[in-house]
Amino acid sequence: MGPKLGPLLQCNGFSQGVNPDDFRGPGFKSGYDPVWMDLLSKHVEKPFHVLVGGGDQLYCDGMMREHEMQEWVSKMKPEDKKTFPLTPEIETCIDRYLFNHYCQHFRSGAFARANSSM
């Protein structure tokens, strides 16, 4: 029988009201790095075979601060938000934000090293 392997759960996000740099710690470039450096050190000791992203690796709350989103954000009633038109400007904003946000997170820091080494 092989070694017993348990799941290792990591989160790579902070809610919109949290400054990630508050969690940076000495020697880290980002508040995201400590958790991924811990994972990478465990990977060196006993290599993982797979790293599965369950959807909590990238928070996109910051999109609500984009200029094009403000009219939608200001709607107080959920039914007003549900029927708000998806304009070409909002669609472009969403595409731009998500593309840049994903590229930024997946190409930098310890998160990128973890994703590329497991």
Biopython code that builds the backbone (N, CA, C, O; Angstrom):
import numpy as np
from Bio.PDB.StructureBuilder import StructureBuilder

atoms = [
    (1, "MET", "N", (0.845, -1.175, 0.000)),
    (1, "MET", "CA", (0.000, 0.000, 0.000)),
    (1, "MET", "C", (0.889, 1.236, 0.000)),
    (1, "MET", "O", (1.864, 1.302, 0.748)),
    (2, "GLY", "N", (0.559, 2.205, -0.828)),
    (2, "GLY", "CA", (1.333, 3.442, -0.953)),
    (2, "GLY", "C", (1.107, 4.369, 0.223)),
    (2, "GLY", "O", (0.299, 4.089, 1.109)),
    (3, "PRO", "N", (1.825, 5.468, 0.221)),
    (3, "PRO", "CA", (1.675, 6.427, 1.310)),
    (3, "PRO", "C", (0.293, 7.066, 1.297)),
    (3, "PRO", "O", (-0.302, 7.288, 0.242)),
    (4, "LYS", "N", (-0.197, 7.353, 2.490)),
    (4, "LYS", "CA", (-1.491, 8.010, 2.601)),
    (4, "LYS", "C", (-1.316, 9.499, 2.305)),
    (4, "LYS", "O", (-0.522, 10.179, 2.955)),
    (5, "LEU", "N", (-2.048, 9.987, 1.340)),
    (5, "LEU", "CA", (-1.973, 11.388, 0.971)),
    (5, "LEU", "C", (-3.289, 12.066, 1.292)),
    (5, "LEU", "O", (-4.350, 11.606, 0.871)),
    (6, "GLY", "N", (-3.226, 13.136, 2.022)),
    (6, "GLY", "CA", (-4.419, 13.899, 2.337)),
    (6, "GLY", "C", (-4.451, 15.164, 1.509)),
    (6, "GLY", "O", (-3.433, 15.573, 0.951)),
    (7, "PRO", "N", (-5.610, 15.784, 1.426)),
    (7, "PRO", "CA", (-5.697, 17.022, 0.648)),
    (7, "PRO", "C", (-5.005, 18.167, 1.379)),
    (7, "PRO", "O", (-5.006, 18.236, 2.608)),
    (8, "LEU", "N", (-4.432, 19.036, 0.614)),
    (8, "LEU", "CA", (-3.841, 20.256, 1.136)),
    (8, "LEU", "C", (-4.612, 21.401, 0.505)),
    (8, "LEU", "O", (-4.577, 21.585, -0.712)),
    (9, "LEU", "N", (-5.299, 22.162, 1.319)),
    (9, "LEU", "CA", (-6.150, 23.226, 0.806)),
    (9, "LEU", "C", (-5.464, 24.573, 0.969)),
    (9, "LEU", "O", (-5.005, 24.920, 2.057)),
    (10, "GLN", "N", (-5.401, 25.319, -0.109)),
    (10, "GLN", "CA", (-4.792, 26.645, -0.100)),
    (10, "GLN", "C", (-5.805, 27.636, -0.660)),
    (10, "GLN", "O", (-6.611, 27.297, -1.526)),
    (11, "CYS", "N", (-5.755, 28.826, -0.170)),
    (11, "CYS", "CA", (-6.575, 29.905, -0.706)),
    (11, "CYS", "C", (-5.633, 31.013, -1.156)),
    (11, "CYS", "O", (-4.609, 31.250, -0.516)),
    (12, "ASN", "N", (-5.958, 31.677, -2.222)),
    (12, "ASN", "CA", (-5.081, 32.717, -2.748)),
    (12, "ASN", "C", (-5.823, 34.032, -2.884)),
    (12, "ASN", "O", (-5.531, 34.811, -3.791)),
    (13, "GLY", "N", (-6.758, 34.288, -2.018)),
    (13, "GLY", "CA", (-7.520, 35.514, -2.189)),
    (13, "GLY", "C", (-7.750, 36.267, -0.907)),
    (13, "GLY", "O", (-7.655, 35.726, 0.194)),
    (14, "PHE", "N", (-8.052, 37.521, -1.086)),
    (14, "PHE", "CA", (-8.422, 38.397, 0.009)),
    (14, "PHE", "C", (-9.680, 39.139, -0.412)),
    (14, "PHE", "O", (-9.821, 39.525, -1.572)),
    (15, "SER", "N", (-10.581, 39.336, 0.518)),
    (15, "SER", "CA", (-11.779, 40.107, 0.223)),
    (15, "SER", "C", (-11.392, 41.535, -0.117)),
    (15, "SER", "O", (-10.291, 41.990, 0.193)),
    (16, "GLN", "N", (-12.314, 42.228, -0.757)),
    (16, "GLN", "CA", (-12.050, 43.561, -1.273)),
    (16, "GLN", "C", (-11.578, 44.525, -0.194)),
    (16, "GLN", "O", (-10.755, 45.394, -0.481)),
    (17, "GLY", "N", (-12.064, 44.406, 1.026)),
    (17, "GLY", "CA", (-11.703, 45.338, 2.082)),
    (17, "GLY", "C", (-10.414, 45.003, 2.810)),
    (17, "GLY", "O", (-10.079, 45.655, 3.799)),
    (18, "VAL", "N", (-9.682, 43.999, 2.339)),
    (18, "VAL", "CA", (-8.456, 43.569, 3.011)),
    (18, "VAL", "C", (-7.248, 43.941, 2.159)),
    (18, "VAL", "O", (-7.240, 43.714, 0.949)),
    (19, "ASN", "N", (-6.240, 44.508, 2.788)),
    (19, "ASN", "CA", (-5.000, 44.833, 2.090)),
    (19, "ASN", "C", (-4.079, 43.606, 2.157)),
    (19, "ASN", "O", (-3.617, 43.255, 3.242)),
    (20, "PRO", "N", (-3.803, 42.951, 1.028)),
    (20, "PRO", "CA", (-2.959, 41.748, 1.032)),
    (20, "PRO", "C", (-1.569, 41.997, 1.620)),
    (20, "PRO", "O", (-0.958, 41.084, 2.175)),
    (21, "ASP", "N", (-1.068, 43.228, 1.500)),
    (21, "ASP", "CA", (0.261, 43.520, 2.025)),
    (21, "ASP", "C", (0.318, 43.442, 3.551)),
    (21, "ASP", "O", (1.400, 43.313, 4.123)),
    (22, "ASP", "N", (-0.833, 43.520, 4.210)),
    (22, "ASP", "CA", (-0.857, 43.350, 5.664)),
    (22, "ASP", "C", (-0.442, 41.938, 6.061)),
    (22, "ASP", "O", (-0.095, 41.698, 7.218)),
    (23, "PHE", "N", (-0.473, 41.004, 5.117)),
    (23, "PHE", "CA", (-0.137, 39.608, 5.377)),
    (23, "PHE", "C", (1.201, 39.216, 4.742)),
    (23, "PHE", "O", (1.563, 38.039, 4.726)),
    (24, "ARG", "N", (1.909, 40.178, 4.236)),
    (24, "ARG", "CA", (3.138, 39.916, 3.492)),
    (24, "ARG", "C", (4.211, 39.283, 4.355)),
    (24, "ARG", "O", (4.768, 38.256, 3.969)),
    (25, "GLY", "N", (4.515, 39.843, 5.483)),
    (25, "GLY", "CA", (5.568, 39.316, 6.344)),
    (25, "GLY", "C", (6.950, 39.672, 5.827)),
    (25, "GLY", "O", (7.112, 40.030, 4.660)),
    (26, "PRO", "N", (7.953, 39.572, 6.705)),
    (26, "PRO", "CA", (9.321, 39.941, 6.316)),
    (26, "PRO", "C", (9.858, 39.043, 5.200)),
    (26, "PRO", "O", (9.737, 37.819, 5.257)),
    (27, "GLY", "N", (10.443, 39.664, 4.201)),
    (27, "GLY", "CA", (11.080, 38.913, 3.125)),
    (27, "GLY", "C", (10.164, 38.529, 1.981)),
    (27, "GLY", "O", (10.630, 37.958, 0.995)),
    (28, "PHE", "N", (8.876, 38.824, 2.079)),
    (28, "PHE", "CA", (7.941, 38.475, 1.012)),
    (28, "PHE", "C", (7.578, 39.712, 0.204)),
    (28, "PHE", "O", (7.426, 40.804, 0.752)),
    (29, "LYS", "N", (7.440, 39.526, -1.113)),
    (29, "LYS", "CA", (7.086, 40.638, -1.998)),
    (29, "LYS", "C", (5.582, 40.888, -2.023)),
    (29, "LYS", "O", (5.132, 41.960, -2.426)),
    (30, "SER", "N", (4.814, 39.903, -1.595)),
    (30, "SER", "CA", (3.363, 39.992, -1.690)),
    (30, "SER", "C", (2.724, 39.286, -0.507)),
    (30, "SER", "O", (3.302, 38.360, 0.062)),
    (31, "GLY", "N", (1.532, 39.729, -0.143)),
    (31, "GLY", "CA", (0.774, 39.053, 0.905)),
    (31, "GLY", "C", (0.270, 37.692, 0.470)),
    (31, "GLY", "O", (-0.158, 36.889, 1.299)),
    (32, "TYR", "N", (0.320, 37.429, -0.829)),
    (32, "TYR", "CA", (-0.100, 36.135, -1.351)),
    (32, "TYR", "C", (1.005, 35.081, -1.202)),
    (32, "TYR", "O", (0.726, 33.884, -1.133)),
    (33, "ASP", "N", (2.244, 35.534, -1.155)),
    (33, "ASP", "CA", (3.375, 34.608, -1.215)),
    (33, "ASP", "C", (3.561, 33.675, -0.014)),
    (33, "ASP", "O", (3.932, 32.520, -0.225)),
    (34, "PRO", "N", (3.324, 34.103, 1.235)),
    (34, "PRO", "CA", (3.628, 33.189, 2.350)),
    (34, "PRO", "C", (2.960, 31.821, 2.247)),
    (34, "PRO", "O", (3.603, 30.799, 2.484)),
    (35, "VAL", "N", (1.686, 31.794, 1.898)),
    (35, "VAL", "CA", (0.985, 30.513, 1.826)),
    (35, "VAL", "C", (1.553, 29.638, 0.698)),
    (35, "VAL", "O", (1.649, 28.419, 0.844)),
    (36, "TRP", "N", (1.927, 30.262, -0.422)),
    (36, "TRP", "CA", (2.461, 29.490, -1.548)),
    (36, "TRP", "C", (3.899, 29.068, -1.315)),
    (36, "TRP", "O", (4.312, 28.007, -1.784)),
    (37, "MET", "N", (4.667, 29.871, -0.605)),
    (37, "MET", "CA", (6.034, 29.461, -0.247)),
    (37, "MET", "C", (5.993, 28.273, 0.700)),
    (37, "MET", "O", (6.831, 27.376, 0.614)),
    (38, "ASP", "N", (5.017, 28.266, 1.603)),
    (38, "ASP", "CA", (4.840, 27.122, 2.500)),
    (38, "ASP", "C", (4.523, 25.864, 1.687)),
    (38, "ASP", "O", (5.085, 24.798, 1.940)),
    (39, "LEU", "N", (3.629, 25.992, 0.721)),
    (39, "LEU", "CA", (3.285, 24.859, -0.138)),
    (39, "LEU", "C", (4.501, 24.390, -0.935)),
    (39, "LEU", "O", (4.740, 23.189, -1.053)),
    (40, "LEU", "N", (5.268, 25.332, -1.480)),
    (40, "LEU", "CA", (6.459, 24.976, -2.255)),
    (40, "LEU", "C", (7.498, 24.276, -1.391)),
    (40, "LEU", "O", (8.161, 23.354, -1.866)),
    (41, "SER", "N", (7.659, 24.686, -0.139)),
    (41, "SER", "CA", (8.630, 24.012, 0.741)),
    (41, "SER", "C", (8.171, 22.591, 1.056)),
    (41, "SER", "O", (8.994, 21.681, 1.153)),
    (42, "LYS", "N", (6.865, 22.397, 1.215)),
    (42, "LYS", "CA", (6.342, 21.035, 1.427)),
    (42, "LYS", "C", (6.516, 20.187, 0.169)),
    (42, "LYS", "O", (6.769, 18.985, 0.253)),
    (43, "HIS", "N", (6.378, 20.820, -0.994)),
    (43, "HIS", "CA", (6.553, 20.135, -2.278)),
    (43, "HIS", "C", (8.000, 19.648, -2.442)),
    (43, "HIS", "O", (8.232, 18.584, -3.016)),
    (44, "VAL", "N", (8.966, 20.420, -1.943)),
    (44, "VAL", "CA", (10.377, 20.022, -2.007)),
    (44, "VAL", "C", (10.607, 18.802, -1.107)),
    (44, "VAL", "O", (11.321, 17.873, -1.484)),
    (45, "GLU", "N", (10.001, 18.810, 0.080)),
    (45, "GLU", "CA", (10.168, 17.701, 1.026)),
    (45, "GLU", "C", (9.530, 16.408, 0.515)),
    (45, "GLU", "O", (10.122, 15.332, 0.599)),
    (46, "LYS", "N", (8.333, 16.534, -0.007)),
    (46, "LYS", "CA", (7.582, 15.373, -0.492)),
    (46, "LYS", "C", (6.734, 15.845, -1.670)),
    (46, "LYS", "O", (5.643, 16.380, -1.474)),
    (47, "PRO", "N", (7.233, 15.649, -2.896)),
    (47, "PRO", "CA", (6.577, 16.242, -4.073)),
    (47, "PRO", "C", (5.106, 15.865, -4.226)),
    (47, "PRO", "O", (4.702, 14.720, -4.024)),
    (48, "PHE", "N", (4.341, 16.864, -4.585)),
    (48, "PHE", "CA", (2.934, 16.664, -4.914)),
    (48, "PHE", "C", (2.851, 16.244, -6.374)),
    (48, "PHE", "O", (3.701, 16.610, -7.186)),
    (49, "HIS", "N", (1.834, 15.485, -6.693)),
    (49, "HIS", "CA", (1.647, 15.029, -8.070)),
    (49, "HIS", "C", (0.735, 15.953, -8.866)),
    (49, "HIS", "O", (0.786, 15.980, -10.095)),
    (50, "VAL", "N", (-0.097, 16.705, -8.161)),
    (50, "VAL", "CA", (-1.058, 17.559, -8.854)),
    (50, "VAL", "C", (-1.430, 18.741, -7.955)),
    (50, "VAL", "O", (-1.437, 18.638, -6.728)),
    (51, "LEU", "N", (-1.730, 19.831, -8.586)),
    (51, "LEU", "CA", (-2.240, 21.011, -7.907)),
    (51, "LEU", "C", (-3.559, 21.349, -8.594)),
    (51, "LEU", "O", (-3.579, 21.706, -9.772)),
    (52, "VAL", "N", (-4.645, 21.237, -7.862)),
    (52, "VAL", "CA", (-5.969, 21.464, -8.430)),
    (52, "VAL", "C", (-6.500, 22.802, -7.937)),
    (52, "VAL", "O", (-6.538, 23.061, -6.734)),
    (53, "GLY", "N", (-6.904, 23.635, -8.859)),
    (53, "GLY", "CA", (-7.507, 24.916, -8.500)),
    (53, "GLY", "C", (-9.008, 24.772, -8.414)),
    (53, "GLY", "O", (-9.669, 24.450, -9.402)),
    (54, "GLY", "N", (-9.545, 25.010, -7.234)),
    (54, "GLY", "CA", (-10.976, 24.836, -7.022)),
    (54, "GLY", "C", (-11.792, 26.115, -7.160)),
    (54, "GLY", "O", (-12.985, 26.122, -6.855)),
    (55, "GLY", "N", (-11.175, 27.180, -7.609)),
    (55, "GLY", "CA", (-11.927, 28.402, -7.826)),
    (55, "GLY", "C", (-11.669, 29.485, -6.801)),
    (55, "GLY", "O", (-12.130, 30.614, -6.970)),
    (56, "ASP", "N", (-10.945, 29.169, -5.744)),
    (56, "ASP", "CA", (-10.696, 30.155, -4.694)),
    (56, "ASP", "C", (-9.290, 30.730, -4.811)),
    (56, "ASP", "O", (-8.787, 31.333, -3.863)),
    (57, "GLN", "N", (-8.656, 30.550, -5.958)),
    (57, "GLN", "CA", (-7.293, 31.017, -6.135)),
    (57, "GLN", "C", (-7.225, 32.477, -6.553)),
    (57, "GLN", "O", (-6.177, 33.111, -6.431)),
    (58, "LEU", "N", (-8.315, 33.005, -7.036)),
    (58, "LEU", "CA", (-8.279, 34.357, -7.565)),
    (58, "LEU", "C", (-9.589, 35.072, -7.257)),
    (58, "LEU", "O", (-10.638, 34.740, -7.809)),
    (59, "TYR", "N", (-9.514, 36.042, -6.383)),
    (59, "TYR", "CA", (-10.685, 36.846, -6.064)),
    (59, "TYR", "C", (-10.764, 38.004, -7.056)),
    (59, "TYR", "O", (-9.748, 38.620, -7.379)),
    (60, "CYS", "N", (-11.950, 38.292, -7.531)),
    (60, "CYS", "CA", (-12.121, 39.342, -8.537)),
    (60, "CYS", "C", (-12.991, 40.479, -8.023)),
    (60, "CYS", "O", (-13.604, 41.198, -8.811)),
    (61, "ASP", "N", (-13.046, 40.645, -6.711)),
    (61, "ASP", "CA", (-13.847, 41.718, -6.115)),
    (61, "ASP", "C", (-13.448, 43.093, -6.643)),
    (61, "ASP", "O", (-14.291, 43.985, -6.742)),
    (62, "GLY", "N", (-12.181, 43.270, -6.979)),
    (62, "GLY", "CA", (-11.691, 44.564, -7.439)),
    (62, "GLY", "C", (-12.375, 45.067, -8.699)),
    (62, "GLY", "O", (-12.341, 46.264, -8.985)),
    (63, "MET", "N", (-12.994, 44.170, -9.453)),
    (63, "MET", "CA", (-13.687, 44.587, -10.668)),
    (63, "MET", "C", (-14.798, 45.580, -10.336)),
    (63, "MET", "O", (-15.158, 46.407, -11.174)),
    (64, "MET", "N", (-15.336, 45.507, -9.135)),
    (64, "MET", "CA", (-16.421, 46.418, -8.754)),
    (64, "MET", "C", (-15.944, 47.857, -8.594)),
    (64, "MET", "O", (-16.763, 48.767, -8.466)),
    (65, "ARG", "N", (-14.641, 48.074, -8.598)),
    (65, "ARG", "CA", (-14.101, 49.431, -8.515)),
    (65, "ARG", "C", (-13.840, 50.037, -9.896)),
    (65, "ARG", "O", (-13.498, 51.215, -10.000)),
    (66, "GLU", "N", (-13.998, 49.247, -10.943)),
    (66, "GLU", "CA", (-13.770, 49.756, -12.299)),
    (66, "GLU", "C", (-14.820, 50.823, -12.643)),
    (66, "GLU", "O", (-15.992, 50.705, -12.285)),
    (67, "HIS", "N", (-14.369, 51.850, -13.338)),
    (67, "HIS", "CA", (-15.232, 52.989, -13.683)),
    (67, "HIS", "C", (-16.521, 52.538, -14.381)),
    (67, "HIS", "O", (-17.609, 52.995, -14.032)),
    (68, "GLU", "N", (-16.396, 51.658, -15.349)),
    (68, "GLU", "CA", (-17.558, 51.244, -16.148)),
    (68, "GLU", "C", (-18.595, 50.477, -15.335)),
    (68, "GLU", "O", (-19.741, 50.350, -15.768)),
    (69, "MET", "N", (-18.219, 49.968, -14.174)),
    (69, "MET", "CA", (-19.126, 49.163, -13.361)),
    (69, "MET", "C", (-19.922, 49.990, -12.357)),
    (69, "MET", "O", (-20.841, 49.468, -11.726)),
    (70, "GLN", "N", (-19.589, 51.261, -12.199)),
    (70, "GLN", "CA", (-20.160, 52.051, -11.100)),
    (70, "GLN", "C", (-21.665, 52.245, -11.179)),
    (70, "GLN", "O", (-22.329, 52.236, -10.142)),
    (71, "GLU", "N", (-22.218, 52.417, -12.344)),
    (71, "GLU", "CA", (-23.672, 52.584, -12.430)),
    (71, "GLU", "C", (-24.379, 51.308, -11.978)),
    (71, "GLU", "O", (-25.391, 51.378, -11.281)),
    (72, "TRP", "N", (-23.858, 50.147, -12.368)),
    (72, "TRP", "CA", (-24.437, 48.868, -11.934)),
    (72, "TRP", "C", (-24.235, 48.663, -10.433)),
    (72, "TRP", "O", (-25.155, 48.244, -9.731)),
    (73, "VAL", "N", (-23.034, 48.958, -9.945)),
    (73, "VAL", "CA", (-22.726, 48.790, -8.523)),
    (73, "VAL", "C", (-23.654, 49.641, -7.668)),
    (73, "VAL", "O", (-24.050, 49.220, -6.582)),
    (74, "SER", "N", (-24.006, 50.829, -8.140)),
    (74, "SER", "CA", (-24.817, 51.751, -7.344)),
    (74, "SER", "C", (-26.276, 51.318, -7.217)),
    (74, "SER", "O", (-27.003, 51.855, -6.381)),
    (75, "LYS", "N", (-26.710, 50.373, -8.016)),
    (75, "LYS", "CA", (-28.098, 49.885, -7.916)),
    (75, "LYS", "C", (-28.262, 49.148, -6.593)),
    (75, "LYS", "O", (-27.472, 48.262, -6.266)),
    (76, "MET", "N", (-29.277, 49.511, -5.845)),
    (76, "MET", "CA", (-29.472, 48.928, -4.525)),
    (76, "MET", "C", (-30.340, 47.668, -4.555)),
    (76, "MET", "O", (-30.130, 46.747, -3.766)),
    (77, "LYS", "N", (-31.290, 47.630, -5.445)),
    (77, "LYS", "CA", (-32.224, 46.509, -5.489)),
    (77, "LYS", "C", (-31.672, 45.396, -6.378)),
    (77, "LYS", "O", (-31.255, 45.658, -7.507)),
    (78, "PRO", "N", (-31.666, 44.161, -5.882)),
    (78, "PRO", "CA", (-31.164, 43.037, -6.697)),
    (78, "PRO", "C", (-31.880, 42.918, -8.043)),
    (78, "PRO", "O", (-31.253, 42.575, -9.045)),
    (79, "GLU", "N", (-33.190, 43.199, -8.075)),
    (79, "GLU", "CA", (-33.916, 43.081, -9.349)),
    (79, "GLU", "C", (-33.438, 44.121, -10.360)),
    (79, "GLU", "O", (-33.466, 43.870, -11.565)),
    (80, "ASP", "N", (-32.994, 45.302, -9.874)),
    (80, "ASP", "CA", (-32.440, 46.311, -10.781)),
    (80, "ASP", "C", (-31.098, 45.843, -11.354)),
    (80, "ASP", "O", (-30.791, 46.101, -12.518)),
    (81, "LYS", "N", (-30.324, 45.174, -10.551)),
    (81, "LYS", "CA", (-29.029, 44.660, -11.027)),
    (81, "LYS", "C", (-29.242, 43.540, -12.050)),
    (81, "LYS", "O", (-28.522, 43.449, -13.044)),
    (82, "LYS", "N", (-30.237, 42.692, -11.792)),
    (82, "LYS", "CA", (-30.492, 41.564, -12.697)),
    (82, "LYS", "C", (-30.944, 42.017, -14.077)),
    (82, "LYS", "O", (-30.666, 41.344, -15.069)),
    (83, "THR", "N", (-31.628, 43.135, -14.152)),
    (83, "THR", "CA", (-32.158, 43.591, -15.439)),
    (83, "THR", "C", (-31.318, 44.705, -16.061)),
    (83, "THR", "O", (-31.677, 45.238, -17.112)),
    (84, "PHE", "N", (-30.217, 45.055, -15.428)),
    (84, "PHE", "CA", (-29.347, 46.117, -15.952)),
    (84, "PHE", "C", (-28.726, 45.635, -17.263)),
    (84, "PHE", "O", (-28.242, 44.505, -17.331)),
    (85, "PRO", "N", (-28.730, 46.464, -18.297)),
    (85, "PRO", "CA", (-28.210, 46.020, -19.605)),
    (85, "PRO", "C", (-26.686, 45.833, -19.594)),
    (85, "PRO", "O", (-25.946, 46.608, -18.988)),
    (86, "LEU", "N", (-26.260, 44.799, -20.270)),
    (86, "LEU", "CA", (-24.827, 44.555, -20.464)),
    (86, "LEU", "C", (-24.411, 45.341, -21.705)),
    (86, "LEU", "O", (-24.573, 44.882, -22.836)),
    (87, "THR", "N", (-23.879, 46.521, -21.470)),
    (87, "THR", "CA", (-23.486, 47.390, -22.576)),
    (87, "THR", "C", (-22.143, 46.924, -23.136)),
    (87, "THR", "O", (-21.418, 46.191, -22.464)),
    (88, "PRO", "N", (-21.806, 47.338, -24.348)),
    (88, "PRO", "CA", (-20.483, 47.009, -24.898)),
    (88, "PRO", "C", (-19.350, 47.520, -23.998)),
    (88, "PRO", "O", (-18.309, 46.873, -23.886)),
    (89, "GLU", "N", (-19.553, 48.687, -23.354)),
    (89, "GLU", "CA", (-18.525, 49.241, -22.470)),
    (89, "GLU", "C", (-18.310, 48.351, -21.237)),
    (89, "GLU", "O", (-17.175, 48.111, -20.824)),
    (90, "ILE", "N", (-19.405, 47.872, -20.662)),
    (90, "ILE", "CA", (-19.290, 46.994, -19.490)),
    (90, "ILE", "C", (-18.667, 45.666, -19.897)),
    (90, "ILE", "O", (-17.824, 45.132, -19.177)),
    (91, "GLU", "N", (-19.071, 45.132, -21.035)),
    (91, "GLU", "CA", (-18.500, 43.870, -21.515)),
    (91, "GLU", "C", (-16.992, 43.998, -21.736)),
    (91, "GLU", "O", (-16.225, 43.110, -21.364)),
    (92, "THR", "N", (-16.579, 45.103, -22.340)),
    (92, "THR", "CA", (-15.147, 45.359, -22.552)),
    (92, "THR", "C", (-14.426, 45.487, -21.215)),
    (92, "THR", "O", (-13.324, 44.965, -21.046)),
    (93, "CYS", "N", (-15.046, 46.176, -20.272)),
    (93, "CYS", "CA", (-14.473, 46.344, -18.941)),
    (93, "CYS", "C", (-14.251, 44.986, -18.263)),
    (93, "CYS", "O", (-13.183, 44.724, -17.708)),
    (94, "ILE", "N", (-15.264, 44.138, -18.317)),
    (94, "ILE", "CA", (-15.163, 42.813, -17.688)),
    (94, "ILE", "C", (-14.042, 42.003, -18.337)),
    (94, "ILE", "O", (-13.218, 41.410, -17.640)),
    (95, "ASP", "N", (-14.012, 41.978, -19.664)),
    (95, "ASP", "CA", (-12.961, 41.245, -20.378)),
    (95, "ASP", "C", (-11.578, 41.774, -20.021)),
    (95, "ASP", "O", (-10.665, 41.002, -19.728)),
    (96, "ARG", "N", (-11.432, 43.101, -20.048)),
    (96, "ARG", "CA", (-10.138, 43.734, -19.745)),
    (96, "ARG", "C", (-9.690, 43.420, -18.321)),
    (96, "ARG", "O", (-8.546, 43.029, -18.091)),
    (97, "TYR", "N", (-10.613, 43.596, -17.358)),
    (97, "TYR", "CA", (-10.265, 43.371, -15.958)),
    (97, "TYR", "C", (-9.842, 41.915, -15.726)),
    (97, "TYR", "O", (-8.788, 41.654, -15.148)),
    (98, "LEU", "N", (-10.672, 40.976, -16.181)),
    (98, "LEU", "CA", (-10.378, 39.559, -15.934)),
    (98, "LEU", "C", (-9.095, 39.119, -16.627)),
    (98, "LEU", "O", (-8.290, 38.401, -16.033)),
    (99, "PHE", "N", (-8.892, 39.537, -17.871)),
    (99, "PHE", "CA", (-7.667, 39.168, -18.576)),
    (99, "PHE", "C", (-6.441, 39.667, -17.821)),
    (99, "PHE", "O", (-5.519, 38.897, -17.549)),
    (100, "ASN", "N", (-6.429, 40.954, -17.482)),
    (100, "ASN", "CA", (-5.281, 41.523, -16.781)),
    (100, "ASN", "C", (-5.092, 40.921, -15.393)),
    (100, "ASN", "O", (-3.965, 40.650, -14.978)),
    (101, "HIS", "N", (-6.184, 40.714, -14.682)),
    (101, "HIS", "CA", (-6.125, 40.165, -13.320)),
    (101, "HIS", "C", (-5.574, 38.734, -13.334)),
    (101, "HIS", "O", (-4.702, 38.397, -12.533)),
    (102, "TYR", "N", (-6.076, 37.904, -14.234)),
    (102, "TYR", "CA", (-5.588, 36.525, -14.329)),
    (102, "TYR", "C", (-4.123, 36.494, -14.747)),
    (102, "TYR", "O", (-3.326, 35.760, -14.163)),
    (103, "CYS", "N", (-3.765, 37.283, -15.748)),
    (103, "CYS", "CA", (-2.361, 37.313, -16.183)),
    (103, "CYS", "C", (-1.454, 37.740, -15.038)),
    (103, "CYS", "O", (-0.411, 37.124, -14.818)),
    (104, "GLN", "N", (-1.828, 38.774, -14.313)),
    (104, "GLN", "CA", (-1.024, 39.267, -13.203)),
    (104, "GLN", "C", (-0.799, 38.179, -12.155)),
    (104, "GLN", "O", (0.331, 37.972, -11.714)),
    (105, "HIS", "N", (-1.849, 37.491, -11.758)),
    (105, "HIS", "CA", (-1.727, 36.512, -10.683)),
    (105, "HIS", "C", (-1.068, 35.211, -11.110)),
    (105, "HIS", "O", (-0.322, 34.611, -10.337)),
    (106, "PHE", "N", (-1.332, 34.774, -12.324)),
    (106, "PHE", "CA", (-0.786, 33.489, -12.755)),
    (106, "PHE", "C", (0.641, 33.579, -13.280)),
    (106, "PHE", "O", (1.269, 32.547, -13.517)),
    (107, "ARG", "N", (1.171, 34.787, -13.469)),
    (107, "ARG", "CA", (2.538, 34.899, -13.972)),
    (107, "ARG", "C", (3.518, 35.443, -12.945)),
    (107, "ARG", "O", (4.692, 35.628, -13.263)),
    (108, "SER", "N", (3.072, 35.702, -11.725)),
    (108, "SER", "CA", (3.986, 36.329, -10.772)),
    (108, "SER", "C", (3.933, 35.660, -9.404)),
    (108, "SER", "O", (2.946, 35.028, -9.027)),
    (109, "GLY", "N", (5.016, 35.821, -8.690)),
    (109, "GLY", "CA", (5.080, 35.377, -7.305)),
    (109, "GLY", "C", (5.136, 33.869, -7.124)),
    (109, "GLY", "O", (5.295, 33.100, -8.072)),
    (110, "ALA", "N", (5.001, 33.491, -5.883)),
    (110, "ALA", "CA", (5.083, 32.076, -5.511)),
    (110, "ALA", "C", (3.903, 31.277, -6.066)),
    (110, "ALA", "O", (4.032, 30.077, -6.310)),
    (111, "PHE", "N", (2.766, 31.925, -6.265)),
    (111, "PHE", "CA", (1.611, 31.243, -6.859)),
    (111, "PHE", "C", (1.963, 30.720, -8.250)),
    (111, "PHE", "O", (1.627, 29.586, -8.594)),
    (112, "ALA", "N", (2.638, 31.546, -9.048)),
    (112, "ALA", "CA", (3.049, 31.131, -10.397)),
    (112, "ALA", "C", (4.052, 29.977, -10.316)),
    (112, "ALA", "O", (3.972, 29.032, -11.100)),
    (113, "ARG", "N", (4.992, 30.048, -9.376)),
    (113, "ARG", "CA", (5.970, 28.966, -9.240)),
    (113, "ARG", "C", (5.301, 27.665, -8.817)),
    (113, "ARG", "O", (5.675, 26.594, -9.296)),
    (114, "ALA", "N", (4.317, 27.745, -7.927)),
    (114, "ALA", "CA", (3.597, 26.534, -7.512)),
    (114, "ALA", "C", (2.841, 25.938, -8.694)),
    (114, "ALA", "O", (2.901, 24.730, -8.924)),
    (115, "ASN", "N", (2.133, 26.775, -9.442)),
    (115, "ASN", "CA", (1.372, 26.287, -10.593)),
    (115, "ASN", "C", (2.272, 25.662, -11.662)),
    (115, "ASN", "O", (1.870, 24.710, -12.330)),
    (116, "SER", "N", (3.476, 26.187, -11.823)),
    (116, "SER", "CA", (4.341, 25.690, -12.884)),
    (116, "SER", "C", (5.220, 24.513, -12.468)),
    (116, "SER", "O", (5.913, 23.933, -13.303)),
    (117, "SER", "N", (5.197, 24.160, -11.196)),
    (117, "SER", "CA", (6.084, 23.084, -10.747)),
    (117, "SER", "C", (5.363, 21.837, -10.259)),
    (117, "SER", "O", (6.008, 20.853, -9.898)),
    (118, "MET", "N", (4.060, 21.863, -10.242)),
    (118, "MET", "CA", (3.301, 20.672, -9.788)),
    (118, "MET", "C", (2.401, 20.172, -10.869)),
    (118, "MET", "O", (1.690, 19.186, -10.674)),
]
sb = StructureBuilder()
sb.init_structure("model")
sb.init_model(0)
sb.init_chain("A")
sb.init_seg("    ")
for serial, (resi, resn, name, xyz) in enumerate(atoms, 1):
    if name == "N":
        sb.init_residue(resn, " ", resi, " ")
    sb.init_atom(name, np.array(xyz, "f"), 0.0, 1.0, " ", f" {name:<3s}", serial, name[0])
structure = sb.get_structure()
